[in-house]
Every structure is written in structure tokens, then in C-alpha cells.
């Protein structure tokens, strides 16, 4: 196995493992916690945001990104985490809440992208493919995996605090 093939194998394994941990957070979340405004961003928003950036940043570049079929585009913040609202816009900051079933469908979609995306990616490129992210492609993929872990950790913490539900650790996930 070449070094590049090894890197691809490791990236795929870690993407699938991180996404599996995220799914473990989404599945047991009760309806009241799913939309609770107790936190600045609701559970569904964090789950969607995490998947949105997984989907975006696993692309070769920003021009290759095609929104998920259920993405709501007529909002100010398509990633579902609002920044300061644009007072000149008539659009709402974020869409209406996505259901758990929709988030799990998006999860399936994102997890299904991983192997082909990594296999076709120029992981040794000195550019991320995103003009606003000035790092090499391989580092950008590690950042993306860390972002999935960050989102899953926030959701796992909420589940532990509210329901005393734990999330299993996934160190690697090989097909």
C-alpha cells in the first residue's frame, strides 16, 4: 500500500468513525431537547450545521458543492447557525427546524459521500480548494473531521446532562 493509499484509508476510517459518533447523538435525542431553546443553538441546529460543513468541506473545492436536496436555501444562514442578522434582508436567519428523520437522511447522504470523495481527492494538494481556508487539502480534511467531533461532543454533552445517556467511542471504522 502506498503512503497516499494509507492516508486515504485513514481519512475514510476517521470520517466514518466521527460520523458514527454524531449519529449516536442524533438517534436518542428526545423531541423536547431536539428543539429546546435552553441553549443558544438547538440540538437540531448543531447536528445540521455539523453535517452541512462535513458535506461542504469533503468536496474538492467550493465550486463543486451541490446543496443537499432538502437544504433550505431561502434563509440568511444555510448552515443553520445564525450570525448577526442582515437588517437589509427579508429572509429569516435560519429555516424551520429539521426533523430527526431529515437529519438522519442527511447523515446517510454525508456518510455515503466519504469513500468516493476521499478516493478522488488530491489529498496532497497544497490548497484546500476553499479560498477562505488557507491550508493544504490533507490538513483541511483533518480540520473537517475535528469539526464533526466537536459537534458530536457538544451534542453528547447535552445528552449526558439531560438524560444521562452516553455515547460509545469509535476509534476507527473500516469497511
C-alpha positions in Angstrom: 0.0 0.0 0.0 1.4 3.4 -1.0 1.6 6.3 1.5 -1.2 8.1 -0.3 -3.4 5.0 -0.2 -2.7 4.7 3.5 -3.6 8.3 4.1 -6.9 7.8 2.2 -7.7 4.7 4.2 -7.1 6.5 7.5 -9.1 9.5 6.4 -12.1 7.4 5.4 -11.9 5.4 8.6 -11.8 8.5 10.8 -14.6 10.2 8.8 -16.9 7.2 9.3 -16.0 6.8 12.9 -16.6 10.5 13.7 -19.9 10.5 11.8 -20.9 7.3 13.6 -20.5 9.1 16.9 -22.6 12.0 15.6 -25.3 9.6 14.6 -25.3 8.1 18.1 -26.1 11.6 19.4 -29.0 12.2 17.0 -30.8 8.9 17.4 -31.7 9.0 21.1 -32.4 12.8 21.4 -35.9 13.3 22.7 -38.2 15.7 20.9 -38.2 18.3 23.7 -34.4 18.5 23.7 -34.3 18.5 19.9 -35.9 21.9 19.7 -35.1 23.2 23.2 -34.1 26.9 23.2 -32.3 26.4 26.5 -29.1 26.6 24.5 -28.1 29.3 22.1 -28.3 26.8 19.2 -30.8 24.0 19.4 -29.8 20.3 19.1 -31.1 20.1 15.5 -29.2 23.2 14.5 -25.9 21.8 15.8 -26.5 18.4 14.1 -27.4 20.1 10.8 -24.5 22.6 11.0 -22.1 19.7 11.6 -23.4 17.8 8.6 -23.5 20.9 6.4 -19.8 21.5 6.8 -19.0 17.8 6.5 -20.8 17.9 3.2 -19.2 21.2 2.0 -15.6 20.5 3.0 -15.4 17.0 1.7 -15.8 18.5 -1.8 -12.8 19.1 -4.0 -13.5 22.8 -3.9 -16.2 25.4 -3.2 -17.5 25.3 -6.8 -18.1 21.6 -6.6 -20.6 21.9 -3.7 -24.2 21.0 -4.6 -26.6 21.6 -1.7 -28.4 18.6 -0.2 -31.8 18.1 -1.8 -33.6 19.1 1.4 -31.4 22.1 2.2 -33.5 25.2 2.6 -31.8 28.0 0.6 -34.1 30.9 1.2 -32.5 31.8 4.6 -29.7 34.0 5.6 -27.7 31.2 7.2 -27.9 27.9 5.2 -25.7 26.2 7.8 -28.4 26.8 10.4 -26.1 28.7 12.9 -27.1 32.3 12.7 -24.6 35.1 12.8 -25.7 38.7 13.2 -28.9 39.1 11.1 -28.7 41.2 7.9 -31.2 44.0 8.5 -31.5 44.6 4.8 -32.7 41.0 4.2 -36.3 39.9 4.2 -35.1 36.3 4.6 -35.3 34.5 8.0 -32.0 33.8 9.7 -32.5 30.0 9.6 -35.1 27.6 8.3 -37.8 25.9 10.4 -36.5 23.0 12.4 -35.4 19.9 10.6 -36.8 16.6 11.9 -34.7 13.9 13.3 -35.6 11.8 10.3 -34.3 14.6 8.0 -31.1 14.9 9.9 -30.6 11.1 9.7 -31.2 11.2 6.0 -28.6 14.0 5.7 -26.3 11.9 7.8 -26.8 8.9 5.4 -26.1 11.2 2.5 -22.9 12.6 4.0 -21.6 9.2 5.2 -22.3 7.9 1.7 -20.1 10.6 0.2 -17.0 9.8 2.2 -15.3 6.9 0.3 -15.7 8.2 -3.2 -14.8 11.8 -2.2 -11.6 10.7 -0.4 -10.6 8.3 -3.2 -10.9 11.1 -5.8 -9.5 13.9 -3.7 -6.0 15.3 -4.3 -5.1 14.9 -0.6 -1.5 16.1 -1.2 -2.6 19.4 -2.8 -1.1 22.5 -1.1 -4.5 24.2 -1.4 -7.7 23.3 0.4 -9.9 24.2 -2.5 -11.7 26.9 -0.5 -10.4 30.4 -0.9 -11.2 31.3 2.7 -9.4 28.3 4.1 -5.6 28.7 3.6 -4.3 25.2 4.5 -3.2 22.2 2.5 -6.0 19.7 1.5 -5.0 17.0 3.9 -4.9 19.4 6.9 -8.3 20.7 5.8 -9.7 17.2 5.9 -8.4 16.7 9.4 -10.0 20.0 10.4 -13.3 18.8 9.0 -13.1 15.6 11.0 -12.3 17.6 14.1 -15.4 19.7 13.4 -17.5 16.6 13.3 -16.1 15.5 16.6 -16.6 19.0 18.1 -20.3 18.9 17.1 -20.8 15.4 18.3 -19.1 16.3 21.6 -21.5 19.2 22.2 -24.5 17.0 21.5 -23.2 14.2 23.6 -22.7 16.5 26.5 -26.3 17.7 26.3 -27.5 14.1 26.2 -25.4 13.2 29.2 -26.6 16.3 31.2 -30.3 15.9 30.4 -30.7 12.1 30.0 -27.6 10.5 31.4 -27.1 8.9 28.0 -23.5 8.1 27.0 -22.1 7.8 23.5 -19.8 5.0 22.6 -16.2 5.8 21.4 -15.3 4.9 17.9 -11.6 4.8 17.3 -11.7 3.6 13.7 -14.3 2.3 11.3 -13.1 0.2 8.5 -15.4 -1.2 5.8 
